[in-house]
Amino acid sequence: MTRILTLIAVAAGAACTAFAPGALAKLPAPTESQQAKAAETRARAAWSDKVSAYQLCRAQDKIAAHYLADRKAHGQQAREPVQTAACADPGPFVAPVPAIASTAGAPAAGAVQSPAKAP
């Protein structure tokens, strides 16, 4: 029994050693289109969070108004609601404009231009 467990442990160690370099390999740098797609995804997620917060705010206001109206209809005392910031509608989603850096015709960063010497 001990031999089998030892063999299994050795085989598992060998398998981990064989496949470890593949797991540790670096991924290539993302292309500009992939970066733009990621930026749009982040912007859309942020907008979605704002929409969710707006919908939650509207629902809370509706529930609070219903609660106060119900209390007054039954002749019960209700504290005045605390004034909070108004719900801010985020509006429709607008995709971010990618910043295109034009370097055509411009010298490379760090390049030194020296005047040409006359013979």
KOLLUMDO-630974 format. One record per residue: z, x, y of N, C-alpha, C, O in turn; residue in three letters. Coordinates in pm, 1 decimal. Atoms other than C-alpha are relative to their C-alpha. Layout:
BEGIN
SITE       n.up     n.east    n.north      ca.up    ca.east   ca.north       c.up     c.east    c.north       o.up     o.east    o.north   rest
SITE          Z          X          Y          Z          X          Y          Z          X          Y          Z          X          Y    ALA
...
//
This chain:
BEGIN
SITE       n.up     n.east    n.north      ca.up    ca.east   ca.north       c.up     c.east    c.north       o.up     o.east    o.north   rest
SITE        0.0       82.3     -118.5        0.0        0.0        0.0        0.0       87.2      125.5      -67.6       56.2      223.6    MET
SITE       -7.4      -88.6     -114.7       82.6      283.1      236.1     -133.9       69.0       22.8     -174.1       90.2      137.2    THR
SITE      130.1      -65.5      -13.1     -249.6      452.3      165.5     -101.5      -92.1       66.8     -181.5      -48.0      149.3    ARG
SITE       94.6       95.9      -58.2     -441.9      137.3      254.7       27.0      -15.1      148.8      -66.3      -14.7      229.1    ILE
SITE      -33.7       13.1     -141.9     -255.4       95.8      582.7      -37.2      126.1       76.9      -83.3      117.5      190.7    LEU
SITE       37.7     -125.6      -64.6     -311.5      462.1      665.0     -150.7        6.5       17.0     -199.3       48.3      122.1    THR
SITE      145.5       -0.5       -7.7     -681.5      428.7      589.1      -48.8      -96.3      108.2     -141.0      -64.0      183.2    LEU
SITE       38.0       98.1     -101.9     -707.6      117.8      807.4       29.3       55.2      139.6      -52.2       39.5      230.5    ILE
SITE      -35.7      -57.6     -129.3     -528.2      294.4     1093.8      -96.4      110.4       39.4     -136.6      118.8      155.5    ALA
SITE       94.6     -108.1      -28.4     -756.6      597.2     1067.3     -136.6      -57.3       34.2     -201.8      -10.1      127.3    VAL
SITE      130.0       62.8      -26.0    -1067.2      376.3     1053.7       -0.8      -67.3      137.3      -99.7      -58.1      210.0    ALA
SITE       -8.9       64.0     -131.2     -951.5      178.4     1357.6       -1.7      104.9      111.1      -67.1       85.7      213.6    ALA
SITE        0.7     -108.1      -98.8     -883.5      500.2     1547.8     -137.3       61.2       16.3     -178.7       92.5      128.0    GLY
SITE      134.9      -56.1       -6.1    -1226.7      635.1     1460.2      -94.4      -96.1       71.5     -179.4      -53.4      149.7    ALA
SITE       85.8       99.3      -65.4    -1392.2      311.3     1570.5       26.3       -2.8      150.5      -67.2      -11.9      230.0    ALA
SITE      -33.9       -1.3     -143.5    -1206.6      317.4     1902.7      -54.3      125.0       67.3     -103.8      118.4      179.8    CYS
SITE       50.9     -125.0      -54.4    -1303.1      678.0     1958.5     -151.9       -4.6       13.2     -207.6       48.3      109.4    THR
SITE      146.3        6.0       -1.9    -1667.6      605.3     1878.3      -51.6      -90.8      111.3     -154.9      -61.2      171.4    ALA
SITE       48.3       95.9      -97.8    -1698.1      309.7     2115.7       62.6       15.4      138.3       21.9      -54.8      230.9    PHE
SITE      -66.9      -17.9     -128.2    -1472.2      431.2     2399.4      -94.0       48.8      110.3      -84.3       -3.0      221.6    ALA
SITE       88.6      -44.7     -108.6    -1745.4      621.1     2595.3      -86.0     -112.4       55.8     -113.5     -114.3      175.7    PRO
SITE       79.0      112.7      -48.7    -1953.0      303.7     2617.0       81.1      -92.1       89.3       28.6     -149.1      185.0    GLY
SITE      -85.9       86.5      -79.5    -1658.4      110.7     2754.8       36.7       64.6      133.4       66.4       -5.3      230.2    ALA
SITE      -38.5      -70.1     -121.9    -1585.2      375.5     3015.2     -118.9       36.8       87.7     -100.5      100.2      191.6    LEU
SITE      119.8      -34.7      -77.7    -1943.9      409.4     3142.1        3.1      -69.8      135.2       55.2     -180.6      148.0    ALA
SITE        5.8       57.3     -134.5    -2003.2      348.6     3512.7     -119.7      -93.3       10.2     -225.8      -66.7      -46.3    LYS
SITE      109.9       91.1      -25.5    -2214.7       57.0     3619.6      -83.2       54.2      115.6      -30.7      125.3      201.2    LEU
SITE       81.4      -45.4     -112.8    -2507.0      124.5     3851.7       41.0      -74.7      127.0       95.6     -184.9      121.2    PRO
SITE      -32.5       62.0     -128.1    -2460.8       49.4     4220.0      -83.9     -126.6       16.9     -200.8     -128.3      -21.8    ALA
SITE       76.1      123.1      -17.1    -2563.0     -306.9     4311.6     -112.9       17.6      102.2     -100.5       92.5      199.1    PRO
SITE      113.1       -6.2      -93.3    -2897.7     -353.3     4482.6       32.1      -83.7      123.2      132.2     -155.2      127.5    THR
SITE      -22.7       75.8     -123.4    -2930.1     -502.3     4829.4       -4.4     -149.9      -26.5       72.9     -225.9       31.7    GLU
SITE        7.7      143.3       29.9    -3032.6     -838.0     4685.2      125.4      -47.6      -73.1      171.6     -159.4      -50.3    SER
SITE     -123.0       36.4       69.2    -2728.6     -837.6     4455.0      116.7       -5.4       97.5      203.2      -92.3       86.5    GLN
SITE     -106.1        1.3     -100.5    -2503.1     -751.7     4748.6      -11.9     -123.7       88.3       89.0     -184.6      123.8    GLN
SITE       20.1      119.0      -82.6    -2658.2    -1031.9     4955.1       42.3     -125.3      -75.8      104.5     -214.9      -18.7    ALA
SITE      -38.7      114.0       82.6    -2610.8    -1277.2     4668.7      152.7       -8.8      -12.1      209.5     -118.0       -7.7    LYS
SITE     -146.4       -2.4        8.7    -2246.7    -1169.4     4632.8       63.1      -44.4      131.9      163.0     -116.3      132.4    ALA
SITE      -51.9       40.1     -131.2    -2190.6    -1210.8     5008.1      -15.2     -150.7       19.0       74.3     -216.6       72.1    ALA
SITE       20.3      144.0      -12.0    -2339.9    -1559.5     4995.5       97.9      -75.7      -88.9      148.9     -180.5      -49.5    GLU
SITE      -95.7       63.9       90.9    -2120.1    -1648.2     4698.5      140.1        1.0       60.0      212.5      -98.2       51.3    THR
SITE     -131.9       -7.0      -65.0    -1809.6    -1526.5     4885.2        7.6      -98.2      117.3      109.3     -164.9      136.4    ARG
SITE        0.9       90.9     -114.2    -1911.4    -1724.2     5195.5        6.8     -145.3      -46.6       76.3     -227.3       13.4    ALA
SITE       -1.9      136.4       51.7    -1975.4    -2036.9     4990.1      138.9      -35.2      -55.2      184.3     -148.5      -39.5    ARG
SITE     -134.5       23.7       52.0    -1635.4    -2001.3     4819.3       99.6      -21.3      114.6      186.9     -107.8      106.1    ALA
SITE      -88.5       16.5     -115.4    -1460.6    -1960.2     5155.8      -23.1     -136.5       65.6       72.1     -204.0      104.8    ALA
SITE       31.9      130.9      -57.8    -1642.4    -2267.6     5290.7       56.1     -111.5      -87.8      109.4     -210.0      -36.9    TRP
SITE      -51.9       99.8       92.8    -1546.5    -2463.3     4978.9      151.7      -13.8       14.7      205.4     -124.3        6.9    SER
SITE     -145.3        4.7      -21.5    -1180.8    -2369.5     5036.3       32.6      -76.0      128.4      128.8     -152.7      132.1    ASP
SITE      -23.1       70.7     -126.0    -1204.5    -2495.5     5396.1      -23.0     -149.7      -16.5       51.8     -230.9       37.9    LYS
SITE       27.6      142.1       25.3    -1359.6    -2823.9     5278.5      115.0      -62.3      -77.3      157.1     -173.9      -46.6    VAL
SITE     -112.7       50.8       79.1    -1080.6    -2866.3     5022.1      123.5      -19.9       87.5      193.1     -120.6       74.9    SER
SITE     -114.6       12.1      -90.3     -815.5    -2803.3     5287.9      -17.6     -118.5       95.3       78.2     -189.4      126.0    ALA
SITE       28.7      112.7      -89.4     -984.9    -3054.7     5518.6       21.3     -132.8      -72.9       82.1     -224.6      -17.9    TYR
SITE      -16.7      122.9       77.2     -996.2    -3320.6     5246.3      146.8      -26.9      -30.2      190.9     -141.7      -26.2    GLN
SITE     -142.8       14.9       24.1     -630.7    -3257.3     5161.9       71.0      -47.5      126.5      157.2     -135.2      120.2    LEU
SITE      -60.8       38.7     -127.3     -534.1    -3287.0     5528.3      -25.9     -147.3       30.3       64.6     -220.0       71.3    CYS
SITE       34.8      140.5      -25.4     -720.1    -3618.2     5563.3       77.0      -92.6      -94.4      123.8     -198.5      -52.4    ARG
SITE      -72.9       82.2       96.3     -556.9    -3754.2     5246.3      147.6       -9.6       37.6      207.9     -116.5       27.5    ALA
SITE     -141.0        1.3      -39.9     -210.3    -3653.3     5367.2       20.2      -88.4      122.7      118.8     -161.7      129.8    GLN
SITE      -10.8       85.2     -118.3     -270.1    -3821.5     5704.0       -9.6     -147.5      -38.1       63.6     -230.9       15.3    ASP
SITE       17.9      138.2       43.6     -388.0    -4139.0     5529.8      125.1      -51.3      -70.3      168.8     -163.9      -46.5    LYS
SITE     -121.0       39.9       72.1      -84.7    -4147.3     5300.9      117.3      -16.8       95.9      195.3     -111.0       82.5    ILE
SITE     -109.2       10.4      -96.9      154.7    -4084.5     5589.7      -14.2     -126.0       84.8       84.9     -193.8      112.1    ALA
SITE       22.0      120.9      -79.6       -3.8    -4363.0     5795.8       32.1     -125.0      -82.2       91.6     -219.6      -30.6    ALA
SITE      -28.9      114.2       87.6       18.7    -4602.7     5500.8      150.9      -14.5      -21.0      203.5     -125.8      -19.2    HIS
SITE     -144.9        1.8       19.1      383.1    -4508.2     5441.1       70.2      -56.8      123.9      158.1     -142.3      112.4    TYR
SITE      -64.0       48.9     -122.9      478.2    -4566.0     5805.4      -28.3     -148.1       22.7       61.0     -222.8       62.8    LEU
SITE       34.7      141.2      -18.1      291.5    -4898.3     5820.9       77.9      -87.3      -99.7      122.1     -196.6      -64.2    ALA
SITE      -73.2       74.3      101.5      459.4    -5013.2     5496.9      147.4      -12.7       38.4      208.0     -118.9       24.3    ASP
SITE     -141.8        4.7      -40.6      804.5    -4919.7     5624.7       20.0      -97.1      116.0      116.9     -173.1      116.8    ARG
SITE      -13.5       90.3     -114.4      747.8    -5105.5     5952.6      -23.2     -144.5      -41.2       40.4     -235.0       12.8    LYS
SITE       27.6      136.7       45.6      606.6    -5409.8     5770.7      120.6      -60.6      -70.6      140.9     -181.9      -65.1    ALA
SITE     -119.8       48.2       69.0      925.8    -5437.1     5566.0      123.7        4.0       88.7      234.1      -25.8       43.1    HIS
SITE     -110.7       -1.2      -93.7     1142.3    -5395.2     5874.6       96.5      115.1      -19.9      211.5      106.7       23.0    GLY
SITE      -86.6     -114.3       23.6     1282.1    -5060.1     5768.0      -27.6      107.5      104.5     -137.3      118.6      159.1    GLN
SITE       13.2     -108.5      -96.7     1344.2    -4766.7     5994.3      -73.5      117.2      -63.8      -51.8      149.2     -180.7    GLN
SITE       69.5     -119.8       45.5     1115.9    -4467.8     5961.1        2.2      101.2      113.5      -17.1       66.9      230.1    ALA
SITE        0.9     -104.4     -102.9     1140.8    -4138.5     6141.4     -140.9       16.4       54.0     -239.5       -6.6      -16.1    ARG
SITE      130.5      -26.6      -59.5      862.1    -4055.7     6379.0      -60.8      122.3      -67.8        9.0      220.3      -93.6    GLU
SITE       61.9     -114.4       67.8      612.1    -3824.3     6215.1       -6.3      122.5       91.0      -18.4      111.8      213.0    PRO
SITE        9.2     -126.7      -72.0      605.1    -3460.9     6315.6     -147.2       24.9       32.4     -233.9       12.6      -54.1    VAL
SITE      137.2      -27.5      -40.2      294.5    -3374.0     6511.3      -44.8      134.6      -57.3       21.4      236.7      -38.8    GLN
SITE       57.3     -121.5       56.1       80.7    -3120.1     6329.4     -139.5       19.8       57.1     -191.3      -65.9      128.6    THR
SITE      135.5      -27.6      -47.4     -253.5    -2961.0     6402.1      -96.3     -101.2      -62.2      -77.4     -146.2     -175.2    ALA
SITE       99.8       94.9       48.9     -551.5    -3190.9     6366.5      -79.6       63.0     -113.9      -94.2      185.0     -121.6    ALA
SITE       82.6      -48.1      111.1     -764.1    -3164.2     6054.8     -131.5       54.3       57.4     -198.2      -12.8      136.1    CYS
SITE      121.2      -63.9      -50.7    -1052.6    -2925.1     6122.7     -112.3      -12.0     -102.0     -104.4       43.8     -211.5    ALA
SITE      115.3       16.5       88.5    -1385.7    -3027.5     5969.3      -82.5      128.2        1.4     -126.2      171.4      108.1    ASP
SITE       74.9     -125.2        2.3    -1565.7    -2711.6     5850.8     -148.9      -17.5       22.9     -218.2       81.2       47.9    PRO
SITE      142.7       22.6      -19.5    -1909.2    -2873.7     5885.5      -79.7       40.9     -122.3      -23.0       78.7     -224.9    GLY
SITE       83.1      -36.8      114.6    -2204.3    -2803.9     5660.0       -0.5      150.7      -22.5       27.8      229.1       68.0    PRO
SITE        4.5     -142.2       34.8    -2242.3    -2472.7     5479.8     -118.3       66.3       69.5     -229.6       13.8       69.1    PHE
SITE      104.6      -80.8      -61.9    -2439.3    -2210.0     5670.6        4.5      136.6      -67.4      105.7      206.6      -62.6    VAL
SITE        5.7     -128.3       70.2    -2551.4    -1908.7     5470.6        8.5      114.4      100.2      -49.7      105.9      208.4    ALA
SITE       -9.5     -113.9      -91.0    -2461.6    -1573.2     5627.4     -134.6       71.4       11.6     -211.0       79.5      -84.5    PRO
SITE      124.1      -73.2      -23.6    -2746.8    -1377.6     5781.4       24.0      144.5      -39.3      115.3      207.7       13.9    VAL
SITE      -21.0     -138.9       40.8    -2781.9    -1039.1     5608.6      -36.3       95.3      112.8     -136.3       76.4      182.1    PRO
SITE       25.2     -100.8     -102.3    -2762.0     -741.5     5840.9      -96.8      102.4      -56.9      -65.6      172.9     -152.9    ALA
SITE      101.3      -94.5       46.4    -3077.7     -537.3     5798.0        1.6      119.6       94.5      -24.8      107.2      214.0    ILE
SITE       -5.4     -122.0      -79.8    -3039.4     -181.5     5916.2     -136.8       66.9       -7.3     -179.9      112.4     -113.3    ALA
SITE      132.8      -62.0       -3.1    -3374.9      -47.6     6024.6       15.2      145.5       39.1       63.2      177.9      147.7    SER
SITE       -9.4     -143.0      -27.9    -3392.1      328.2     6000.7     -137.2       64.5       -1.3     -148.4      187.1       -3.6    THR
SITE      135.6      -55.9        1.8    -3769.2      367.0     5999.2      -26.9       72.5      131.1      -10.4       14.7      238.6    ALA
SITE       33.0      -78.1     -119.1    -3869.5      640.9     6241.3      120.0       65.7       63.9      104.1      148.7      153.4    GLY
SITE     -120.1      -59.7      -57.5    -3510.7      731.8     6319.5       38.1      121.7      -83.9       14.5      123.9     -204.7    ALA
SITE      -42.3     -116.0       77.9    -3372.0     1070.1     6221.0      116.3      -35.8      -91.6      193.6     -127.1      -62.5    PRO
SITE     -108.3       23.4       94.4    -3135.7     1082.3     5925.8      133.7       31.4       65.9      141.6      113.2      157.6    ALA
SITE     -132.6      -23.0      -56.1    -2765.4     1070.9     6000.2       41.0      143.9      -24.3       29.8      194.9     -135.8    ALA
SITE      -45.0     -136.9       12.0    -2632.9     1415.2     6066.6     -112.7      101.9       15.1      -87.7      222.5       12.1    GLY
SITE      111.4      -93.8      -16.5    -2979.7     1564.1     6114.4        2.3       55.3      142.1       29.7      -16.2      238.5    ALA
SITE       -0.2      -67.2     -131.3    -3006.0     1812.9     6397.5     -144.9       22.2       39.5     -223.1       79.4      -36.5    VAL
SITE      134.4      -21.9      -49.7    -3320.3     1811.5     6606.0        4.8      115.0      100.2       81.2      111.4      196.7    GLN
SITE        3.7     -113.3      -92.3    -3399.1     2138.7     6775.3     -137.1        1.7       67.9     -237.8      -34.9        7.3    SER
SITE      128.6       -6.3      -68.9    -3667.4     2188.7     7035.9      -87.9      106.8      -64.0      -40.7      210.8     -109.9    PRO
SITE       93.4      -96.3       58.6    -3977.4     2362.2     6912.2      -12.7      121.1       91.3      -15.5      107.8      213.7    ALA
SITE       11.4     -122.8      -78.8    -4009.1     2724.2     7021.8     -147.6       29.3       24.6     -229.7       20.9      -66.6    LYS
SITE      137.5      -34.7      -34.6    -4325.8     2821.8     7202.2      -25.3      145.6      -41.1       62.6      229.7      -22.5    ALA
SITE       27.6     -139.2       39.6    -4497.7     3139.0     7065.6      -24.5       89.7      117.3      -48.9      209.1       99.8    PRO
//
